[in-house]
Amino acid sequence: MIEFIHGIVDDITPEYIVINHNGIGYQIFTPNPFIYQKHYQKEVTIYTYQYVREDLLALYGFPTREEKALFIKLLHVNGIGPKGGLAILASGNPRQVVEAIENEDETFLVKFPGVGKKTARQIILDLKGKLVDIIPAAVSPDLFNLEQVEEKQSLSNSLSEAIEALKVLGYSEREIKKVVPTLKEESLTTDQYVKKALQKLLK
């Protein structure tokens, strides 16, 4: 099992990033790949989980061990697969997810793609009281906090990439169209667009 990978961010797509470690490119699926934009061609550490199924072998990665632990716990819930787990963590606020589970807040949980009332109840049933160790450090380190990147990116490219990332997470065209007008009001990085869109979608 690969606990983590330390290497250079070689490529960023709406679904995954590629980490170059000693000349080998590791394809790693992450909740929001664009949080690594400001670390492009720089060294980072990604905490990974290797997912094995008859028809799938994939690496999933997270900026902290706590987010990785929450992802693994989510996978143990009936009805939640890797894609669903990534969508839940893509908001960038694992603490909010944990608190929703502890407070039995089904209304918040059903806002995630693929999570209906039945699955939300199952998440609460399976995980409530089992996430206390994750809460204190559930938020990503300062390395991944929102901040303006030095190089200006065009609004169209950043917004287009953000929309693609939202589609990958499972949000429908109808849901995305609702938040696009608000996003166009500001000139942001792709990461910031994705997080702002998720904040709107989860209200």
Beta strands, then each sheet from edge to edge (+ up, - down):
strand 1: 4-12
strand 2: 16-21
strand 3: 24-29
strand 4: 43-53
strand 5: 56-62
sheet 1: 1+ 2- 3+ 5+ 4- 1+
end
